């Protein structure tokens, strides 16, 4: 999924570091070299640290606690030790980031209960649990979503996938009527394949207030979490969440909702040979089936494209997030299957400048 051999200068292209750093190398946009992360340091040094943690030393302020846990994380080889510590302390103090804490919060002595909460969460991070799972929630666009393993954690670049769908719907609306707003327009039907936590589906419902979404996932844990997040955000009336794998039989069931305007997916697209090189945070906690795209990373992508013509409206669109190696592969595959009448309309780059998003259009009707 990554292009190997990129130097540290390329790694610095990330402008949205919150999730990148805390997951270790993201499977969505890391062009750098892959390496297997090591387990936490064990032995005498580890035992001493655990004893020190259990003793709950007199750490007075939020800054003291952040500095203490940063050192513990660094000693145990936890990636982005400072950021991990800051997020945990901020969460216990009721803030999103350490930088958003006011002066009073920074200088007020922490209670024993707060220190105990910080210790419990930090111990999870010492086991290489991603911060998103440690905290049990994470922000995606303007939504705060519940997170729990093994449901796939949404990466920041996926926000661009949502923007592309919204832009295409706006373009279609303007094309069909110069008076698109405030005159009520059509209600676009969107199918998300592989909904995970519901990040894409629920963001689209917020961005497109008249839309309806069908969200599917083959994993029950993902279906349950999407439903939970939908209820928390009071969007459950406009979303149908289905526990089902992508198949031809399933396609017939989807037609009960009528032809689809958009199919959107961040499917499994990691090349199978790259799976073993993913970071420890990913390998230990996330659903690997949500990442492994088979030998060429295109197993699920091909299935989605094969089903698309039977599901989409005329000029309906498929938006996919893929590996940077996939755009040419997808274009060649579509040319080898002209009977599908699908065309690759556009390739969009992510914020690292890598080709990441595909807009494919239906021309079959």
N, C-alpha and C positions, 0 to 999 in steps of 0.2 A: 504493500500500500504506500510505502514511502519510497522515495528515490534515495538510494544509498549514497553515502560518500559526500554529503553536503557539509560545508564547514560551519563554524560557529557564527560567522557573519550572516549566513543565510538564516540561521536559527533566530537571529534578532529581528527578523521581519515581522514577528508576531506583535500586533498592536492591541490585541485583546488577551492579556495574559492570565486573567483570573482562573479560567478552567485549564488552560494550557499547562500552567505551572503545577497545579495541584493534582492533576492526573498523571503527571510525568508526560512523556511524549504522547500527544493526542493521535489516535488512529485516523483523525479526520484531516489534519493539515500539518504534518511534520515531515519536511523534506530531508531531515537530517539522518545521520547514521543510527541504526537500531542497535540496542544492546540490552541484554537481559539484566534487569536490576537485581542486586544482591539482597539477601534477607537481612533483617535487622541484626546488629552486632550482638553477639551472645557472650557468655562466659562471665568472668569476674567483673569486668567493666560494666556489663549489662546489669548484673545483679546489684552492684553498688548503686546504679542509677535507679533501679526499681525500688530499692530500699529508701533512697532519698525521696523519690516521688511519694511513696507510701507514708513517709513521715510528714508530708505536707509542710515543708519549711515555711517560716513566717514571711510569705511573699505579700507585700503590702499593697502595691498598686497594680493596675492593669499592665503598665509598662514592665514592672518587675516580673510579672508572670509570663509575659510574652518573651522577655529575654531569657528566662529560665528554660521554658519549653523549647525555645529555638536551639539552645545548646544541647538539650536532650536529643532533639531530632537530628541535629548535625552529627552528634556522636554516633547515632544509630543509622546514619546514611539515608535519612528520609529526604526526598527531593523537596526543594523550596521550603526549607525549614522555617524561615521567617514568616513567609506567607501563611503556612499551615498554622503556626502558632497564633498569628494575628486573627485569622478567621475564626478559630475556636474561641479565643477570648472575646472577640466582638460578639459572637453568637450568644454566649452566656450572658453578656451584658445587654443584649437586646438590640444590637446594631448590625448593619450589613457589613461594614468594613471598619477596620481599626481607625482609619483616617477620619471616619465620620463621628467618632466619639468626641463629646465635648470635654472641656477642661475639667469639669466636675467629675465626670466618669473616669477620667484618666488619673485623677489624684485622690479619689475616694478609696479608702482601704477596702479590699475585697472581703466578703464574708467567708466563713468556713464552708458554707454550702456552695458558694460560687467556685471556690478553689477545688472542692470535691467534684463538681460538675466538669470543670476544666480538666482535671486529672483523668476522669473517666473517658472523656472524648479524646484526649491526647493519647491515652493508651490504645485506643482504636487506630489512631493515625500511626502509632508505632508499629502496628501490624500491617502497614501499607494500605489500609483502607482509604479510598479516595475521600477527600474532605466533603464532597457532596453527599456521600453516604454517611459520613461521620455526623454531619449536621442534620441530615434527614430532609434537607430542602436545598433548593438552589434557584437563582433567578435566571430566567431565559426571556430575553426581550423585556417586556413590562409585566411578566408573570412570575409569581413565586410558586414553584412546583415542588410537591413532595418527591423525595428521592429515596429509594431503598434498593439494595442489591437483590437480584442480579440485573435489574432492569437497566438498560443502556442509558448512560448519562448523555444528555444533549450537549454537543460541542458548539462553541460560539459561532463558527463559520456557517452553521446550519441556519442561522438567522438570515443570511443572504438568500438562501433557498426560498424562505417565506417571502422576502421582498420581491423576488422575481415573479412569484405567483400573483401577488397583489398588483404589481405593475402590469402584468398581462391582463388581469381582470379589468383594471382601469382603462387600459388601451381598448379592449373589446367594448367596454361600456361607452366610451367616447365615440367609437366607430359606429355603434348601433344607434346612438341617439346623442345629439348635441345637448340635450336637456337631461342628461343622466341623473344629475342631482339638482334639486331634491326630489325630482319625480322618481317614485319607486321603480327600480329596474328588476331584471330577472333575478331569481334566487339561484346562484351557482351551486352546483353539487360537486363536492370535492371528495375524492377517495384518497386516504392515506394508507399506504401499505407498510406495515411495520411501525406501529404507533409508539412503542416504548412507553415513556412517561406521559405521552400526550402533548409534548412540547410543540410540535409542528401543527397538529390538528387544532389545538386550543388557541395558539397564536393566530392562525388563520381565521378562526371564528371571531376573535377580537378585532382583527384588522378588516374583515369583511362582514359587517353586521348582518347582512341579509343571506349569508351563505349557510349551507348545511353540510355537515361532514360525516362521512362514513369512515371510521378508523378501525383497522384490522391489525391483529397480531397473532402469531401462532403460539405465543407464550401466555399462559393464564396470568402470570405475575404482572406482565405488561398491561394486559387488558384490565386487570383489577386496579392498577395504579392510574391508568388513564381515566377510568371511571371516577376514581376518588378525586383526582385533580379537577375533572370536569364539574363535579358537585361542589367542590370548594370554591371554584370560580363562578359558580352559578351559570354554567354553560351546558348543563346536561340535557336541556330541552332541544338543542340543535345538533346533537351529536349521537350517532349510533356506533357503539363500540362492540365489535364482533370478535369472538375468539375463533380464528380460522386461519389456516395456511393459504397461500396463494395457489389456486388450482383452477382448472377449467370448470369443474362442478361449482366451485364457489362463484365464478364469474356469472353463472346463470342466476344465482341468488341476488347478486348485486343489482341486476337489471330490474329488480322490483322497485328500486328507487328511481328508475328511469336512466337515460343516458347520462354519462358523467361529463362534467365540464373540464375537470382537472384531475389527473392522477399525480400524486406527490409521494416521493419516497426517498428516504435516506437508507437504502438497502444494505445488507451485508456486502461489502465490496473489497475486503482485504484479500489479497492473493494468499492462498492457503500456505504457501511456503514461508510467508512472512509472519504467520500467526505465532510461532514459537518465540519470536523476537520482540513481541509486545511487552510493554512495561509490566512490572509486578502488580501494580494497582489494577491493571486491566485483567491480567491473567487470573488473579486470585478472586476477583469480585464481580466483574461484569459478565453478562451472558455472551459467551464466545460465539454462539450461533448468530448473534446479531452483528457479528463482525466478519466471520469467515464466508467469503464469496466463492469458495471453490478454487480449483486450479488456476483459473484465469481471473478470478474475482467477479465473474459475470453470471454466475449461476442464477441468482434471483433476478438480476437485471434482464436477462434473456426471457425469463418467465413473464415478467411484467410487460415487456414489449410485445411478446407473443399474444397476450390477452388484451392489450390496449385497444386494438381496432374494434373488438366486439363490445367494449364498454364505453368508449368515448363518443361524444357528439361529433358531428362534422366540424372540423377545425378545432376539436378539443385538443388539449395539450397534456404531455407527460413532462414533469420536472423531476430530475434525478440528481442526487449528489453522488459523485463517483470518485474513483482514484484518478489522479492526473494522467495515468497511462490509458484510461478507458475511452476518452472521446474518439480517438482514431479507431479503436477496436469496435466501438458501438457503431460508428459510421460504416465501417466495412461490413459489419454484421447486418445492418439494415439494407445495404446494397445487395447482400447475398440473399435477402428475403424480401424481394420487391412486392410479393403478394400481400404483405402487411400494409402497404401504402402509407408507411410512416416516413417522415423526413426529419432529419436533424436540422432544426431551424437555427439554433444558436448554441454557442459554447461560452460560458461565463467563467471568469477567474475568481478565485477566492482572494482574501486580503493578503495572502502571501504571493500573489501573482501566478498561482498554479491553476490550470484548467480544471474546474471542479464541478460545475453545474451544467446540465444538459437540458435544453428545451427541445422536445420532440413533438411534432404536430401530426395529427391524424388527417389523412386526405382520402379516406375510404368511402365517404358518402357524398 
